[in-house]
Amino acid sequence: MFDDVTIRVSDLEESRRFYGTALALLGFGEPATDGHFYEWNDLSISQARDDRPVTQNLHVGLVARTHELVDEFWRTLTQTGFRDDGAPGPREQYRPGYYGSFVLDPDGNSVEAVYKDNLRKDGGCIDHLWLRVRDVNASVAFYETIAPVLGFRLRLREHEWAHFRGGVASFTLTSPASDWSAARPLTENVHLAFAAPDTRTVDEFHSVALAAGYRDNGAPGERPEYHPGYYGAYVLDPDGNNVEAVFHDRR
C-alpha cells in the first residue's frame, strides 16, 4: 500500500542515529541517501524546513520477525538514551499473539517493533501507522474517497477510530480522546505516498480528490528531481498531511 512514508525531522543526523540503529536491528540494512534524506525501503526521514515542518505525534509500527528482536529493539534504543514508550510484551487488545515494544524518536513520535501472525514478508519496514486526527468522520470520508483508486479499503469502523488496510500494511485513524490514542495530541506534518500501478491511476487519484473538494498540493506530473520516471500527484487530507500517489517508471 505505502510506496513510502516520510517523517520530517528537526535534526537529520540525530534521527538517522535513531532510525539507523532501529532498522539495522530489525534487519533492514543501510539506507539510501543523498545527504538530505535517508530511506529504508518504504520509510524515509528528511530534514524539516519552514515549508515542511517537523512531523509530530505519529505512531509507526515496524516489522520484527521474532519476539527476541522486539526485545532487542527496545533494550538497545533505551540503553542508547532514547525514551521508553512501552516495554516489550503482549498487546492482546490489538490481536491475539501481538507482541510489541515502543520507543520515542528524537521528535517524540512513537516507534514500535511488532511481531504478530500476519506480518508482511515482502521486505517492507512498515507494518502499520496510527494517525490521530481532528475529526475521524472527516478523515474517513477523505481516505474512502481515494481508497478505491489506490487499492486499499476500510476494514473496521468504530465511533472514535477507523482501520484501513491494503495488501501488506495498514493505517488507523483515531480521535485524540480515544483509548487507542491515549489522549495524545494530533498527528501533524506526515507525508504518505501510496503506490500506483501507472500514471493513469495517479491522474485519477488527483482528479477524484479534487472533485470531492479536497485541497490540491501538486498536480500530476513527472518529478525528475527525485529520479527519471517518477510520476506523482499530491493532495492534502483534512488535517493538512501531504498525501501522494506515485508511479515509478523504471524503463
C-alpha positions as protocol buffer text, in pm:
chain_id: "A"
residue {
  index: 1
  type: MET
  ca { x: 0 y: 0 z: 0 }
}
residue {
  index: 2
  type: PHE
  ca { x: 263 y: 255 z: 100 }
}
residue {
  index: 3
  type: ASP
  ca { x: 525 y: 349 z: -153 }
}
residue {
  index: 4
  type: ASP
  ca { x: 688 y: 550 z: 122 }
}
residue {
  index: 5
  type: VAL
  ca { x: 613 y: 735 z: 443 }
}
residue {
  index: 6
  type: THR
  ca { x: 831 y: 1040 z: 508 }
}
residue {
  index: 7
  type: ILE
  ca { x: 895 y: 1168 z: 859 }
}
residue {
  index: 8
  type: ARG
  ca { x: 1029 y: 1523 z: 866 }
}
residue {
  index: 9
  type: VAL
  ca { x: 1278 y: 1568 z: 1147 }
}
residue {
  index: 10
  type: SER
  ca { x: 1433 y: 1857 z: 1338 }
}
residue {
  index: 11
  type: ASP
  ca { x: 1786 y: 1709 z: 1342 }
}
residue {
  index: 12
  type: LEU
  ca { x: 1861 y: 1481 z: 1049 }
}
residue {
  index: 13
  type: GLU
  ca { x: 2175 y: 1321 z: 1190 }
}
residue {
  index: 14
  type: GLU
  ca { x: 2024 y: 1253 z: 1533 }
}
residue {
  index: 15
  type: SER
  ca { x: 1719 y: 1097 z: 1369 }
}
residue {
  index: 16
  type: ARG
  ca { x: 1945 y: 895 z: 1138 }
}
residue {
  index: 17
  type: ARG
  ca { x: 2116 y: 761 z: 1451 }
}
residue {
  index: 18
  type: PHE
  ca { x: 1779 y: 655 z: 1595 }
}
residue {
  index: 19
  type: TYR
  ca { x: 1626 y: 505 z: 1282 }
}
residue {
  index: 20
  type: GLY
  ca { x: 1954 y: 362 z: 1157 }
}
residue {
  index: 21
  type: THR
  ca { x: 2001 y: 175 z: 1485 }
}
residue {
  index: 22
  type: ALA
  ca { x: 1638 y: 58 z: 1497 }
}
residue {
  index: 23
  type: LEU
  ca { x: 1616 y: -60 z: 1138 }
}
residue {
  index: 24
  type: ALA
  ca { x: 1955 y: -229 z: 1138 }
}
residue {
  index: 25
  type: LEU
  ca { x: 1849 y: -427 z: 1445 }
}
residue {
  index: 26
  type: LEU
  ca { x: 1532 y: -532 z: 1263 }
}
residue {
  index: 27
  type: GLY
  ca { x: 1727 y: -645 z: 957 }
}
residue {
  index: 28
  type: PHE
  ca { x: 1666 y: -362 z: 711 }
}
residue {
  index: 29
  type: GLY
  ca { x: 2029 y: -273 z: 648 }
}
residue {
  index: 30
  type: GLU
  ca { x: 2177 y: 54 z: 527 }
}
residue {
  index: 31
  type: PRO
  ca { x: 1960 y: 338 z: 394 }
}
residue {
  index: 32
  type: ALA
  ca { x: 1976 y: 509 z: 58 }
}
residue {
  index: 33
  type: THR
  ca { x: 2074 y: 875 z: 97 }
}
residue {
  index: 34
  type: ASP
  ca { x: 2168 y: 1188 z: -91 }
}
residue {
  index: 35
  type: GLY
  ca { x: 2272 y: 1372 z: 225 }
}
residue {
  index: 36
  type: HIS
  ca { x: 1933 y: 1541 z: 265 }
}
residue {
  index: 37
  type: PHE
  ca { x: 1725 y: 1231 z: 339 }
}
residue {
  index: 38
  type: TYR
  ca { x: 1766 y: 868 z: 444 }
}
residue {
  index: 39
  type: GLU
  ca { x: 1538 y: 595 z: 308 }
}
residue {
  index: 40
  type: TRP
  ca { x: 1486 y: 234 z: 415 }
}
residue {
  index: 41
  type: ASN
  ca { x: 1251 y: 78 z: 161 }
}
residue {
  index: 42
  type: ASP
  ca { x: 910 y: 234 z: 244 }
}
residue {
  index: 43
  type: LEU
  ca { x: 1024 y: 456 z: 535 }
}
residue {
  index: 44
  type: SER
  ca { x: 1227 y: 776 z: 499 }
}
residue {
  index: 45
  type: ILE
  ca { x: 1335 y: 1071 z: 708 }
}
residue {
  index: 46
  type: SER
  ca { x: 1415 y: 1417 z: 576 }
}
residue {
  index: 47
  type: GLN
  ca { x: 1526 y: 1746 z: 727 }
}
residue {
  index: 48
  type: ALA
  ca { x: 1233 y: 1971 z: 816 }
}
residue {
  index: 49
  type: ARG
  ca { x: 1228 y: 2326 z: 682 }
}
residue {
  index: 50
  type: ASP
  ca { x: 995 y: 2625 z: 704 }
}
residue {
  index: 51
  type: ASP
  ca { x: 757 y: 2498 z: 434 }
}
residue {
  index: 52
  type: ARG
  ca { x: 780 y: 2135 z: 550 }
}
residue {
  index: 53
  type: PRO
  ca { x: 752 y: 2136 z: 931 }
}
residue {
  index: 54
  type: VAL
  ca { x: 856 y: 1861 z: 1171 }
}
residue {
  index: 55
  type: THR
  ca { x: 636 y: 1550 z: 1186 }
}
residue {
  index: 56
  type: GLN
  ca { x: 483 y: 1515 z: 1531 }
}
residue {
  index: 57
  type: ASN
  ca { x: 271 y: 1265 z: 1723 }
}
residue {
  index: 58
  type: LEU
  ca { x: 285 y: 991 z: 1461 }
}
residue {
  index: 59
  type: HIS
  ca { x: 291 y: 621 z: 1553 }
}
residue {
  index: 60
  type: VAL
  ca { x: 488 y: 387 z: 1325 }
}
residue {
  index: 61
  type: GLY
  ca { x: 486 y: 9 z: 1372 }
}
residue {
  index: 62
  type: LEU
  ca { x: 795 y: -162 z: 1227 }
}
residue {
  index: 63
  type: VAL
  ca { x: 815 y: -526 z: 1126 }
}
residue {
  index: 64
  type: ALA
  ca { x: 1005 y: -753 z: 1370 }
}
residue {
  index: 65
  type: ARG
  ca { x: 1049 y: -1117 z: 1274 }
}
residue {
  index: 66
  type: THR
  ca { x: 1082 y: -1257 z: 1629 }
}
residue {
  index: 67
  type: HIS
  ca { x: 994 y: -1178 z: 1989 }
}
residue {
  index: 68
  type: GLU
  ca { x: 1368 y: -1151 z: 2055 }
}
residue {
  index: 69
  type: LEU
  ca { x: 1405 y: -870 z: 1800 }
}
residue {
  index: 70
  type: VAL
  ca { x: 1119 y: -681 z: 1967 }
}
residue {
  index: 71
  type: ASP
  ca { x: 1306 y: -712 z: 2298 }
}
residue {
  index: 72
  type: GLU
  ca { x: 1642 y: -613 z: 2148 }
}
residue {
  index: 73
  type: PHE
  ca { x: 1491 y: -310 z: 1969 }
}
residue {
  index: 74
  type: TRP
  ca { x: 1361 y: -170 z: 2298 }
}
residue {
  index: 75
  type: ARG
  ca { x: 1664 y: -263 z: 2507 }
}
residue {
  index: 76
  type: THR
  ca { x: 1923 y: -119 z: 2267 }
}
residue {
  index: 77
  type: LEU
  ca { x: 1742 y: 207 z: 2197 }
}
residue {
  index: 78
  type: THR
  ca { x: 1658 y: 282 z: 2559 }
}
residue {
  index: 79
  type: GLN
  ca { x: 2012 y: 196 z: 2669 }
}
residue {
  index: 80
  type: THR
  ca { x: 2140 y: 432 z: 2397 }
}
residue {
  index: 81
  type: GLY
  ca { x: 1943 y: 714 z: 2560 }
}
residue {
  index: 82
  type: PHE
  ca { x: 1619 y: 725 z: 2363 }
}
residue {
  index: 83
  type: ARG
  ca { x: 1296 y: 749 z: 2561 }
}
residue {
  index: 84
  type: ASP
  ca { x: 1087 y: 446 z: 2656 }
}
residue {
  index: 85
  type: ASP
  ca { x: 725 y: 447 z: 2538 }
}
residue {
  index: 86
  type: GLY
  ca { x: 626 y: 92 z: 2635 }
}
residue {
  index: 87
  type: ALA
  ca { x: 831 y: -209 z: 2740 }
}
residue {
  index: 88
  type: PRO
  ca { x: 825 y: -535 z: 2539 }
}
residue {
  index: 89
  type: GLY
  ca { x: 526 y: -756 z: 2598 }
}
residue {
  index: 90
  type: PRO
  ca { x: 200 y: -894 z: 2461 }
}
residue {
  index: 91
  type: ARG
  ca { x: -70 y: -648 z: 2349 }
}
residue {
  index: 92
  type: GLU
  ca { x: -365 y: -883 z: 2320 }
}
residue {
  index: 93
  type: GLN
  ca { x: -603 y: -587 z: 2294 }
}
residue {
  index: 94
  type: TYR
  ca { x: -480 y: -540 z: 1936 }
}
residue {
  index: 95
  type: ARG
  ca { x: -498 y: -904 z: 1825 }
}
residue {
  index: 96
  type: PRO
  ca { x: -414 y: -1248 z: 1969 }
}
residue {
  index: 97
  type: GLY
  ca { x: -40 y: -1314 z: 1961 }
}
residue {
  index: 98
  type: TYR
  ca { x: 52 y: -946 z: 1918 }
}
residue {
  index: 99
  type: TYR
  ca { x: 388 y: -864 z: 2081 }
}
residue {
  index: 100
  type: GLY
  ca { x: 544 y: -519 z: 2071 }
}
residue {
  index: 101
  type: SER
  ca { x: 771 y: -260 z: 2228 }
}
residue {
  index: 102
  type: PHE
  ca { x: 773 y: 118 z: 2190 }
}
residue {
  index: 103
  type: VAL
  ca { x: 1036 y: 394 z: 2195 }
}
residue {
  index: 104
  type: LEU
  ca { x: 1011 y: 766 z: 2117 }
}
residue {
  index: 105
  type: ASP
  ca { x: 1218 y: 906 z: 1833 }
}
residue {
  index: 106
  type: PRO
  ca { x: 1409 y: 1236 z: 1886 }
}
residue {
  index: 107
  type: ASP
  ca { x: 1098 y: 1439 z: 1790 }
}
residue {
  index: 108
  type: GLY
  ca { x: 863 y: 1241 z: 2015 }
}
residue {
  index: 109
  type: ASN
  ca { x: 700 y: 1016 z: 1755 }
}
residue {
  index: 110
  type: SER
  ca { x: 616 y: 669 z: 1889 }
}
residue {
  index: 111
  type: VAL
  ca { x: 804 y: 394 z: 1705 }
}
residue {
  index: 112
  type: GLU
  ca { x: 718 y: 31 z: 1768 }
}
residue {
  index: 113
  type: ALA
  ca { x: 875 y: -302 z: 1684 }
}
residue {
  index: 114
  type: VAL
  ca { x: 592 y: -551 z: 1638 }
}
residue {
  index: 115
  type: TYR
  ca { x: 571 y: -926 z: 1596 }
}
residue {
  index: 116
  type: LYS
  ca { x: 237 y: -1089 z: 1504 }
}
residue {
  index: 117
  type: ASP
  ca { x: 97 y: -1364 z: 1288 }
}
residue {
  index: 118
  type: ASN
  ca { x: 15 y: -1156 z: 979 }
}
residue {
  index: 119
  type: LEU
  ca { x: 339 y: -962 z: 930 }
}
residue {
  index: 120
  type: ARG
  ca { x: 429 y: -868 z: 575 }
}
residue {
  index: 121
  type: LYS
  ca { x: 703 y: -1075 z: 410 }
}
residue {
  index: 122
  type: ASP
  ca { x: 791 y: -857 z: 109 }
}
residue {
  index: 123
  type: GLY
  ca { x: 1083 y: -672 z: 270 }
}
residue {
  index: 124
  type: GLY
  ca { x: 896 y: -356 z: 365 }
}
residue {
  index: 125
  type: CYS
  ca { x: 964 y: -189 z: 700 }
}
residue {
  index: 126
  type: ILE
  ca { x: 619 y: -56 z: 789 }
}
residue {
  index: 127
  type: ASP
  ca { x: 354 y: -283 z: 936 }
}
residue {
  index: 128
  type: HIS
  ca { x: 115 y: -6 z: 1034 }
}
residue {
  index: 129
  type: LEU
  ca { x: 65 y: 362 z: 1116 }
}
residue {
  index: 130
  type: TRP
  ca { x: -164 y: 534 z: 1363 }
}
residue {
  index: 131
  type: LEU
  ca { x: -267 y: 892 z: 1291 }
}
residue {
  index: 132
  type: ARG
  ca { x: -457 y: 1097 z: 1546 }
}
residue {
  index: 133
  type: VAL
  ca { x: -696 y: 1320 z: 1355 }
}
residue {
  index: 134
  type: ARG
  ca { x: -914 y: 1616 z: 1441 }
}
residue {
  index: 135
  type: ASP
  ca { x: -1238 y: 1464 z: 1306 }
}
residue {
  index: 136
  type: VAL
  ca { x: -1248 y: 1088 z: 1242 }
}
residue {
  index: 137
  type: ASN
  ca { x: -1558 y: 1114 z: 1022 }
}
residue {
  index: 138
  type: ALA
  ca { x: -1399 y: 1380 z: 800 }
}
residue {
  index: 139
  type: SER
  ca { x: -1077 y: 1182 z: 768 }
}
residue {
  index: 140
  type: VAL
  ca { x: -1262 y: 859 z: 691 }
}
residue {
  index: 141
  type: ALA
  ca { x: -1453 y: 1041 z: 416 }
}
residue {
  index: 142
  type: PHE
  ca { x: -1125 y: 1159 z: 263 }
}
residue {
  index: 143
  type: TYR
  ca { x: -950 y: 823 z: 270 }
}
residue {
  index: 144
  type: GLU
  ca { x: -1260 y: 638 z: 148 }
}
residue {
  index: 145
  type: THR
  ca { x: -1264 y: 877 z: -150 }
}
residue {
  index: 146
  type: ILE
  ca { x: -914 y: 778 z: -263 }
}
residue {
  index: 147
  type: ALA
  ca { x: -915 y: 417 z: -139 }
}
residue {
  index: 148
  type: PRO
  ca { x: -1086 y: 255 z: -443 }
}
residue {
  index: 149
  type: VAL
  ca { x: -836 y: 423 z: -676 }
}
residue {
  index: 150
  type: LEU
  ca { x: -530 y: 317 z: -476 }
}
residue {
  index: 151
  type: GLY
  ca { x: -634 y: -34 z: -376 }
}
residue {
  index: 152
  type: PHE
  ca { x: -693 y: -20 z: -3 }
}
residue {
  index: 153
  type: ARG
  ca { x: -1018 y: -25 z: 191 }
}
residue {
  index: 154
  type: LEU
  ca { x: -1186 y: 47 z: 522 }
}
residue {
  index: 155
  type: ARG
  ca { x: -1180 y: -274 z: 723 }
}
residue {
  index: 156
  type: LEU
  ca { x: -1309 y: -173 z: 1068 }
}
residue {
  index: 157
  type: ARG
  ca { x: -1500 y: 130 z: 1191 }
}
residue {
  index: 158
  type: GLU
  ca { x: -1589 y: 232 z: 1545 }
}
residue {
  index: 159
  type: HIS
  ca { x: -1703 y: 565 z: 1687 }
}
residue {
  index: 160
  type: GLU
  ca { x: -1354 y: 701 z: 1763 }
}
residue {
  index: 161
  type: TRP
  ca { x: -1134 y: 507 z: 1521 }
}
residue {
  index: 162
  type: ALA
  ca { x: -1118 y: 357 z: 1174 }
}
residue {
  index: 163
  type: HIS
  ca { x: -881 y: 96 z: 1031 }
}
residue {
  index: 164
  type: PHE
  ca { x: -775 y: 85 z: 664 }
}
residue {
  index: 165
  type: ARG
  ca { x: -578 y: -199 z: 509 }
}
residue {
  index: 166
  type: GLY
  ca { x: -406 y: -262 z: 177 }
}
residue {
  index: 167
  type: GLY
  ca { x: -227 y: -575 z: 69 }
}
residue {
  index: 168
  type: VAL
  ca { x: 59 y: -577 z: 320 }
}
residue {
  index: 169
  type: ALA
  ca { x: 23 y: -278 z: 553 }
}
residue {
  index: 170
  type: SER
  ca { x: -242 y: -78 z: 735 }
}
residue {
  index: 171
  type: PHE
  ca { x: -319 y: 253 z: 900 }
}
residue {
  index: 172
  type: THR
  ca { x: -559 y: 354 z: 1172 }
}
residue {
  index: 173
  type: LEU
  ca { x: -722 y: 693 z: 1223 }
}
residue {
  index: 174
  type: THR
  ca { x: -803 y: 772 z: 1585 }
}
residue {
  index: 175
  type: SER
  ca { x: -956 y: 1053 z: 1783 }
}
residue {
  index: 176
  type: PRO
  ca { x: -717 y: 1223 z: 2030 }
}
residue {
  index: 177
  type: ALA
  ca { x: -965 y: 1132 z: 2304 }
}
residue {
  index: 178
  type: SER
  ca { x: -993 y: 761 z: 2220 }
}
residue {
  index: 179
  type: ASP
  ca { x: -847 y: 479 z: 2428 }
}
residue {
  index: 180
  type: TRP
  ca { x: -638 y: 375 z: 2127 }
}
residue {
  index: 181
  type: SER
  ca { x: -453 y: 709 z: 2115 }
}
residue {
  index: 182
  type: ALA
  ca { x: -412 y: 751 z: 2492 }
}
residue {
  index: 183
  type: ALA
  ca { x: -523 y: 1117 z: 2481 }
}
residue {
  index: 184
  type: ARG
  ca { x: -215 y: 1229 z: 2287 }
}
residue {
  index: 185
  type: PRO
  ca { x: -209 y: 1534 z: 2057 }
}
residue {
  index: 186
  type: LEU
  ca { x: -294 y: 1538 z: 1686 }
}
residue {
  index: 187
  type: THR
  ca { x: -56 y: 1388 z: 1432 }
}
residue {
  index: 188
  type: GLU
  ca { x: 93 y: 1661 z: 1215 }
}
residue {
  index: 189
  type: ASN
  ca { x: 301 y: 1706 z: 900 }
}
residue {
  index: 190
  type: VAL
  ca { x: 322 y: 1349 z: 770 }
}
residue {
  index: 191
  type: HIS
  ca { x: 386 y: 1262 z: 406 }
}
residue {
  index: 192
  type: LEU
  ca { x: 203 y: 945 z: 295 }
}
residue {
  index: 193
  type: ALA
  ca { x: 284 y: 822 z: -55 }
}
residue {
  index: 194
  type: PHE
  ca { x: 65 y: 543 z: -191 }
}
residue {
  index: 195
  type: ALA
  ca { x: 192 y: 322 z: -471 }
}
residue {
  index: 196
  type: ALA
  ca { x: 13 y: 349 z: -806 }
}
residue {
  index: 197
  type: PRO
  ca { x: 44 y: 92 z: -1087 }
}
residue {
  index: 198
  type: ASP
  ca { x: 57 y: 351 z: -1368 }
}
residue {
  index: 199
  type: THR
  ca { x: 29 y: 722 z: -1449 }
}
residue {
  index: 200
  type: ARG
  ca { x: -343 y: 693 z: -1521 }
}
residue {
  index: 201
  type: THR
  ca { x: -404 y: 592 z: -1159 }
}
residue {
  index: 202
  type: VAL
  ca { x: -204 y: 891 z: -1035 }
}
residue {
  index: 203
  type: ASP
  ca { x: -415 y: 1121 z: -1253 }
}
residue {
  index: 204
  type: GLU
  ca { x: -737 y: 959 z: -1130 }
}
residue {
  index: 205
  type: PHE
  ca { x: -634 y: 989 z: -765 }
}
residue {
  index: 206
  type: HIS
  ca { x: -579 y: 1362 z: -809 }
}
residue {
  index: 207
  type: SER
  ca { x: -897 y: 1430 z: -1006 }
}
residue {
  index: 208
  type: VAL
  ca { x: -1118 y: 1224 z: -771 }
}
residue {
  index: 209
  type: ALA
  ca { x: -983 y: 1403 z: -463 }
}
residue {
  index: 210
  type: LEU
  ca { x: -1024 y: 1750 z: -613 }
}
residue {
  index: 211
  type: ALA
  ca { x: -1373 y: 1670 z: -742 }
}
residue {
  index: 212
  type: ALA
  ca { x: -1470 y: 1579 z: -384 }
}
residue {
  index: 213
  type: GLY
  ca { x: -1350 y: 1920 z: -263 }
}
residue {
  index: 214
  type: TYR
  ca { x: -1009 y: 1831 z: -118 }
}
residue {
  index: 215
  type: ARG
  ca { x: -709 y: 2062 z: -148 }
}
residue {
  index: 216
  type: ASP
  ca { x: -456 y: 2034 z: -427 }
}
residue {
  index: 217
  type: ASN
  ca { x: -90 y: 2017 z: -323 }
}
residue {
  index: 218
  type: GLY
  ca { x: 70 y: 1937 z: -659 }
}
residue {
  index: 219
  type: ALA
  ca { x: -77 y: 1842 z: -997 }
}
residue {
  index: 220
  type: PRO
  ca { x: 9 y: 1511 z: -1165 }
}
residue {
  index: 221
  type: GLY
  ca { x: 339 y: 1511 z: -1346 }
}
residue {
  index: 222
  type: GLU
  ca { x: 699 y: 1399 z: -1373 }
}
residue {
  index: 223
  type: ARG
  ca { x: 929 y: 1479 z: -1080 }
}
residue {
  index: 224
  type: PRO
  ca { x: 1274 y: 1420 z: -1235 }
}
residue {
  index: 225
  type: GLU
  ca { x: 1441 y: 1579 z: -933 }
}
residue {
  index: 226
  type: TYR
  ca { x: 1357 y: 1253 z: -747 }
}
residue {
  index: 227
  type: HIS
  ca { x: 1454 y: 1019 z: -1032 }
}
residue {
  index: 228
  type: PRO
  ca { x: 1377 y: 974 z: -1403 }
}
residue {
  index: 229
  type: GLY
  ca { x: 1031 y: 825 z: -1447 }
}
residue {
  index: 230
  type: TYR
  ca { x: 898 y: 947 z: -1110 }
}
residue {
  index: 231
  type: TYR
  ca { x: 534 y: 1049 z: -1168 }
}
residue {
  index: 232
  type: GLY
  ca { x: 330 y: 1178 z: -875 }
}
residue {
  index: 233
  type: ALA
  ca { x: 41 y: 1395 z: -758 }
}
residue {
  index: 234
  type: TYR
  ca { x: -39 y: 1543 z: -418 }
}
residue {
  index: 235
  type: VAL
  ca { x: -342 y: 1647 z: -215 }
}
residue {
  index: 236
  type: LEU
  ca { x: -389 y: 1746 z: 149 }
}
residue {
  index: 237
  type: ASP
  ca { x: -600 y: 1539 z: 387 }
}
residue {
  index: 238
  type: PRO
  ca { x: -837 y: 1721 z: 629 }
}
residue {
  index: 239
  type: ASP
  ca { x: -553 y: 1767 z: 882 }
}
residue {
  index: 240
  type: GLY
  ca { x: -310 y: 1905 z: 626 }
}
residue {
  index: 241
  type: ASN
  ca { x: -99 y: 1592 z: 585 }
}
residue {
  index: 242
  type: ASN
  ca { x: 54 y: 1558 z: 238 }
}
residue {
  index: 243
  type: VAL
  ca { x: -92 y: 1256 z: 57 }
}
residue {
  index: 244
  type: GLU
  ca { x: 63 y: 1139 z: -269 }
}
residue {
  index: 245
  type: ALA
  ca { x: 1 y: 880 z: -536 }
}
residue {
  index: 246
  type: VAL
  ca { x: 322 y: 785 z: -715 }
}
residue {
  index: 247
  type: PHE
  ca { x: 421 y: 564 z: -1007 }
}
residue {
  index: 248
  type: HIS
  ca { x: 785 y: 476 z: -1073 }
}
residue {
  index: 249
  type: ASP
  ca { x: 852 y: 412 z: -1441 }
}
residue {
  index: 250
  type: ARG
  ca { x: 1179 y: 217 z: -1431 }
}
residue {
  index: 251
  type: ARG
  ca { x: 1200 y: 151 z: -1807 }
}
